[in-house]
Amino acid sequence: MVGVLSAAAAATAACSPKADPADGKSSSPVSEQKPLTEAELTDALPVGADFPGFIAEPQTMPLLEAEDVVTVDKPACRPIADMMSVRPKHPRQAMVWATIKANDAPSQETPGSVTLTSHTGQEAEAWMDELKEALTSCTTFTATSERGWTHRFTIRPLLPVTAGDDSVTYLLTNALAPDGKGNFMTVVRTGGTFATYLMNQYTGKPGPIAASIADQQHTKLQAIAANP
C-alpha cells in the first residue's frame, strides 16, 4: 500500500496535444463543466477486466487521509509533490481509486493503480500547466509528510500518452526503492477530471499505461460528464 500511496502522487514530462473538436474527443468548454461527484467518479472506475490485460479492483479505503499533508524542499517541484498530498494547491472535489494488475505481472508484484480526481475546470487546467512547467526543471526533490515520512525522489520525463485533453508522463523513483525501480506515472486530463495511473517498474514488462487504456478511461469520463 505504501508503494501505491507514494506514487498515486505525481507526474513528469512531455505534454500531449490537446484534443481537436474534429476528432470527437473534446467536450463543452472546461469552464462550463461541473466537477464530477464521488458517485460519478466511482461509476467511471474500471472493474474486473474492464481494462484489457488487467484486473481492476475498486477500493473503498481512502487513498489519502488527513495526515497526508506533503511539503517539498523545492517550490518548483510542488506541482509534482502535490499529487501525493491531501492538501494540494489546487483542491480536489472528489477522489476514488482502484488497484490494477497486469495479467502477466509476477505474482509477488505490487499492483499499480488508477486514481480519478475531480476539480473545477480552471483548477485542473492550471495544475496540468504547472505540472508541465515543473517537469522541465524539477529532477530531484525531498518530500515530507505529516504522516511521518521523508523521502527523496528523482524524476525522469517520458513521452506522454496520446489520450485525453492533455497529459504528462514520467518515472518517479524513491531513492530507497529496492533495485532502483520506480513508478511510471501518467496523468491524463479529461475536462476537469484527472486520471492518474501508477505502473510499477519491474523486469520483464516495464512501461507506463498504454494509450489505448488511457483513451478508454477518457471516453468513459466524457460520457459521464455529458450525462450527469
LOKOL-264804 format. One record per residue (C-alpha): z negated, y, x; residue in one letter. Coordinates in steps of 0.2 Angstrom, whole numbers. Layout:
BEGIN
<node Z="Z" Y="Y" X="X" rovex="a"/>
...
! end
This chain:
BEGIN
<node Z="0" Y="0" X="0" rovex="m"/>
<node Z="-4" Y="12" X="14" rovex="v"/>
<node Z="14" Y="9" X="21" rovex="g"/>
<node Z="21" Y="14" X="4" rovex="v"/>
<node Z="10" Y="29" X="2" rovex="l"/>
<node Z="13" Y="36" X="19" rovex="s"/>
<node Z="31" Y="36" X="16" rovex="a"/>
<node Z="33" Y="39" X="-3" rovex="a"/>
<node Z="32" Y="56" X="5" rovex="a"/>
<node Z="47" Y="63" X="13" rovex="a"/>
<node Z="65" Y="67" X="19" rovex="a"/>
<node Z="76" Y="71" X="33" rovex="t"/>
<node Z="94" Y="75" X="37" rovex="a"/>
<node Z="111" Y="80" X="31" rovex="a"/>
<node Z="114" Y="85" X="13" rovex="c"/>
<node Z="127" Y="78" X="2" rovex="s"/>
<node Z="140" Y="89" X="-8" rovex="p"/>
<node Z="134" Y="94" X="-25" rovex="k"/>
<node Z="142" Y="86" X="-40" rovex="a"/>
<node Z="158" Y="94" X="-46" rovex="d"/>
<node Z="159" Y="96" X="-65" rovex="p"/>
<node Z="176" Y="87" X="-65" rovex="a"/>
<node Z="168" Y="71" X="-59" rovex="d"/>
<node Z="157" Y="70" X="-74" rovex="g"/>
<node Z="141" Y="69" X="-65" rovex="k"/>
<node Z="134" Y="87" X="-67" rovex="s"/>
<node Z="124" Y="91" X="-82" rovex="s"/>
<node Z="118" Y="108" X="-90" rovex="s"/>
<node Z="113" Y="122" X="-78" rovex="p"/>
<node Z="97" Y="116" X="-70" rovex="v"/>
<node Z="88" Y="132" X="-75" rovex="s"/>
<node Z="90" Y="127" X="-93" rovex="e"/>
<node Z="83" Y="109" X="-92" rovex="q"/>
<node Z="65" Y="105" X="-96" rovex="k"/>
<node Z="56" Y="94" X="-84" rovex="p"/>
<node Z="56" Y="76" X="-89" rovex="l"/>
<node Z="39" Y="69" X="-96" rovex="t"/>
<node Z="30" Y="55" X="-88" rovex="e"/>
<node Z="36" Y="44" X="-103" rovex="a"/>
<node Z="54" Y="49" X="-99" rovex="e"/>
<node Z="52" Y="45" X="-81" rovex="l"/>
<node Z="44" Y="28" X="-85" rovex="t"/>
<node Z="59" Y="24" X="-96" rovex="d"/>
<node Z="71" Y="28" X="-81" rovex="a"/>
<node Z="61" Y="17" X="-69" rovex="l"/>
<node Z="70" Y="1" X="-63" rovex="p"/>
<node Z="63" Y="-16" X="-69" rovex="v"/>
<node Z="66" Y="-33" X="-63" rovex="g"/>
<node Z="84" Y="-35" X="-57" rovex="a"/>
<node Z="90" Y="-18" X="-63" rovex="d"/>
<node Z="94" Y="-14" X="-45" rovex="f"/>
<node Z="107" Y="-27" X="-39" rovex="p"/>
<node Z="100" Y="-36" X="-24" rovex="g"/>
<node Z="82" Y="-31" X="-28" rovex="f"/>
<node Z="67" Y="-35" X="-38" rovex="i"/>
<node Z="58" Y="-19" X="-45" rovex="a"/>
<node Z="40" Y="-19" X="-52" rovex="e"/>
<node Z="34" Y="-3" X="-60" rovex="p"/>
<node Z="17" Y="2" X="-55" rovex="q"/>
<node Z="3" Y="9" X="-66" rovex="t"/>
<node Z="-9" Y="14" X="-52" rovex="m"/>
<node Z="-6" Y="32" X="-47" rovex="p"/>
<node Z="4" Y="34" X="-31" rovex="l"/>
<node Z="-6" Y="50" X="-26" rovex="l"/>
<node Z="-24" Y="54" X="-30" rovex="e"/>
<node Z="-35" Y="70" X="-30" rovex="a"/>
<node Z="-40" Y="67" X="-12" rovex="e"/>
<node Z="-22" Y="65" X="-6" rovex="d"/>
<node Z="-20" Y="83" X="-1" rovex="v"/>
<node Z="-10" Y="84" X="15" rovex="v"/>
<node Z="-9" Y="98" X="28" rovex="t"/>
<node Z="3" Y="99" X="43" rovex="v"/>
<node Z="2" Y="107" X="60" rovex="d"/>
<node Z="19" Y="115" X="60" rovex="k"/>
<node Z="23" Y="126" X="45" rovex="p"/>
<node Z="42" Y="122" X="47" rovex="a"/>
<node Z="38" Y="104" X="43" rovex="c"/>
<node Z="28" Y="107" X="27" rovex="r"/>
<node Z="43" Y="103" X="15" rovex="p"/>
<node Z="43" Y="85" X="23" rovex="i"/>
<node Z="24" Y="83" X="23" rovex="a"/>
<node Z="23" Y="89" X="5" rovex="d"/>
<node Z="31" Y="74" X="0" rovex="m"/>
<node Z="15" Y="65" X="4" rovex="m"/>
<node Z="4" Y="77" X="-4" rovex="s"/>
<node Z="-4" Y="78" X="-21" rovex="v"/>
<node Z="-4" Y="97" X="-19" rovex="r"/>
<node Z="14" Y="102" X="-13" rovex="p"/>
<node Z="20" Y="120" X="-13" rovex="k"/>
<node Z="32" Y="115" X="-27" rovex="h"/>
<node Z="22" Y="107" X="-41" rovex="p"/>
<node Z="27" Y="91" X="-49" rovex="r"/>
<node Z="26" Y="90" X="-68" rovex="q"/>
<node Z="25" Y="71" X="-68" rovex="a"/>
<node Z="27" Y="56" X="-57" rovex="m"/>
<node Z="30" Y="37" X="-59" rovex="v"/>
<node Z="35" Y="24" X="-46" rovex="w"/>
<node Z="40" Y="6" X="-44" rovex="a"/>
<node Z="40" Y="-6" X="-29" rovex="t"/>
<node Z="57" Y="-13" X="-24" rovex="i"/>
<node Z="60" Y="-28" X="-13" rovex="k"/>
<node Z="77" Y="-34" X="-7" rovex="a"/>
<node Z="80" Y="-52" X="-12" rovex="n"/>
<node Z="84" Y="-57" X="6" rovex="d"/>
<node Z="69" Y="-47" X="14" rovex="a"/>
<node Z="57" Y="-58" X="24" rovex="p"/>
<node Z="43" Y="-65" X="13" rovex="s"/>
<node Z="30" Y="-55" X="23" rovex="q"/>
<node Z="39" Y="-39" X="22" rovex="e"/>
<node Z="30" Y="-25" X="13" rovex="t"/>
<node Z="40" Y="-19" X="-2" rovex="p"/>
<node Z="49" Y="-2" X="-2" rovex="g"/>
<node Z="48" Y="10" X="-17" rovex="s"/>
<node Z="57" Y="22" X="-28" rovex="v"/>
<node Z="47" Y="37" X="-35" rovex="t"/>
<node Z="53" Y="48" X="-49" rovex="l"/>
<node Z="45" Y="66" X="-50" rovex="t"/>
<node Z="50" Y="80" X="-62" rovex="s"/>
<node Z="50" Y="98" X="-58" rovex="h"/>
<node Z="56" Y="114" X="-65" rovex="t"/>
<node Z="75" Y="116" X="-60" rovex="g"/>
<node Z="71" Y="130" X="-49" rovex="q"/>
<node Z="57" Y="121" X="-40" rovex="e"/>
<node Z="67" Y="106" X="-37" rovex="a"/>
<node Z="82" Y="116" X="-30" rovex="e"/>
<node Z="70" Y="126" X="-19" rovex="a"/>
<node Z="61" Y="111" X="-12" rovex="w"/>
<node Z="78" Y="102" X="-8" rovex="m"/>
<node Z="84" Y="118" X="1" rovex="d"/>
<node Z="68" Y="119" X="11" rovex="e"/>
<node Z="69" Y="100" X="15" rovex="l"/>
<node Z="86" Y="103" X="22" rovex="k"/>
<node Z="81" Y="118" X="32" rovex="e"/>
<node Z="65" Y="108" X="39" rovex="a"/>
<node Z="76" Y="93" X="44" rovex="l"/>
<node Z="87" Y="104" X="55" rovex="t"/>
<node Z="71" Y="109" X="66" rovex="s"/>
<node Z="57" Y="98" X="62" rovex="c"/>
<node Z="57" Y="82" X="74" rovex="t"/>
<node Z="39" Y="78" X="75" rovex="t"/>
<node Z="23" Y="84" X="66" rovex="f"/>
<node Z="5" Y="79" X="63" rovex="t"/>
<node Z="-1" Y="77" X="45" rovex="a"/>
<node Z="-19" Y="76" X="40" rovex="t"/>
<node Z="-25" Y="71" X="23" rovex="s"/>
<node Z="-42" Y="74" X="14" rovex="e"/>
<node Z="-42" Y="55" X="11" rovex="r"/>
<node Z="-47" Y="54" X="29" rovex="g"/>
<node Z="-32" Y="50" X="39" rovex="w"/>
<node Z="-22" Y="59" X="53" rovex="t"/>
<node Z="-5" Y="53" X="58" rovex="h"/>
<node Z="9" Y="59" X="69" rovex="r"/>
<node Z="26" Y="57" X="63" rovex="f"/>
<node Z="44" Y="58" X="71" rovex="t"/>
<node Z="59" Y="62" X="60" rovex="i"/>
<node Z="77" Y="57" X="63" rovex="r"/>
<node Z="91" Y="64" X="51" rovex="p"/>
<node Z="103" Y="52" X="44" rovex="l"/>
<node Z="119" Y="54" X="34" rovex="l"/>
<node Z="114" Y="57" X="16" rovex="p"/>
<node Z="120" Y="45" X="2" rovex="v"/>
<node Z="134" Y="52" X="-9" rovex="t"/>
<node Z="124" Y="52" X="-26" rovex="a"/>
<node Z="116" Y="64" X="-37" rovex="g"/>
<node Z="117" Y="83" X="-37" rovex="d"/>
<node Z="110" Y="84" X="-19" rovex="d"/>
<node Z="102" Y="73" X="-7" rovex="s"/>
<node Z="94" Y="71" X="10" rovex="v"/>
<node Z="91" Y="55" X="20" rovex="t"/>
<node Z="80" Y="52" X="36" rovex="y"/>
<node Z="70" Y="40" X="46" rovex="l"/>
<node Z="51" Y="44" X="46" rovex="l"/>
<node Z="41" Y="34" X="59" rovex="t"/>
<node Z="22" Y="34" X="61" rovex="n"/>
<node Z="18" Y="35" X="80" rovex="a"/>
<node Z="6" Y="20" X="76" rovex="l"/>
<node Z="19" Y="9" X="67" rovex="a"/>
<node Z="20" Y="-9" X="74" rovex="p"/>
<node Z="36" Y="-11" X="85" rovex="d"/>
<node Z="40" Y="7" X="82" rovex="g"/>
<node Z="48" Y="3" X="65" rovex="k"/>
<node Z="49" Y="17" X="52" rovex="g"/>
<node Z="54" Y="20" X="34" rovex="n"/>
<node Z="71" Y="26" X="28" rovex="f"/>
<node Z="68" Y="40" X="16" rovex="m"/>
<node Z="81" Y="46" X="4" rovex="t"/>
<node Z="78" Y="60" X="-9" rovex="v"/>
<node Z="91" Y="62" X="-22" rovex="v"/>
<node Z="90" Y="77" X="-35" rovex="r"/>
<node Z="96" Y="75" X="-52" rovex="t"/>
<node Z="94" Y="92" X="-61" rovex="g"/>
<node Z="75" Y="95" X="-59" rovex="g"/>
<node Z="71" Y="77" X="-55" rovex="t"/>
<node Z="68" Y="69" X="-38" rovex="f"/>
<node Z="71" Y="50" X="-35" rovex="a"/>
<node Z="63" Y="46" X="-18" rovex="t"/>
<node Z="67" Y="30" X="-10" rovex="y"/>
<node Z="57" Y="22" X="3" rovex="l"/>
<node Z="65" Y="7" X="13" rovex="m"/>
<node Z="56" Y="-1" X="27" rovex="n"/>
<node Z="65" Y="-3" X="43" rovex="q"/>
<node Z="65" Y="-21" X="49" rovex="y"/>
<node Z="75" Y="-33" X="60" rovex="t"/>
<node Z="90" Y="-40" X="51" rovex="g"/>
<node Z="94" Y="-28" X="37" rovex="k"/>
<node Z="88" Y="-10" X="41" rovex="p"/>
<node Z="95" Y="4" X="32" rovex="g"/>
<node Z="92" Y="17" X="18" rovex="p"/>
<node Z="95" Y="14" X="0" rovex="i"/>
<node Z="113" Y="10" X="-5" rovex="a"/>
<node Z="123" Y="25" X="-13" rovex="a"/>
<node Z="128" Y="13" X="-27" rovex="s"/>
<node Z="110" Y="11" X="-32" rovex="i"/>
<node Z="105" Y="29" X="-30" rovex="a"/>
<node Z="120" Y="34" X="-41" rovex="d"/>
<node Z="115" Y="21" X="-54" rovex="q"/>
<node Z="97" Y="29" X="-55" rovex="q"/>
<node Z="105" Y="46" X="-55" rovex="h"/>
<node Z="116" Y="41" X="-70" rovex="t"/>
<node Z="101" Y="34" X="-80" rovex="k"/>
<node Z="91" Y="50" X="-77" rovex="l"/>
<node Z="106" Y="61" X="-83" rovex="q"/>
<node Z="107" Y="51" X="-99" rovex="a"/>
<node Z="88" Y="53" X="-102" rovex="i"/>
<node Z="89" Y="71" X="-99" rovex="a"/>
<node Z="103" Y="73" X="-110" rovex="a"/>
<node Z="95" Y="64" X="-125" rovex="n"/>
<node Z="76" Y="70" X="-125" rovex="p"/>
! end
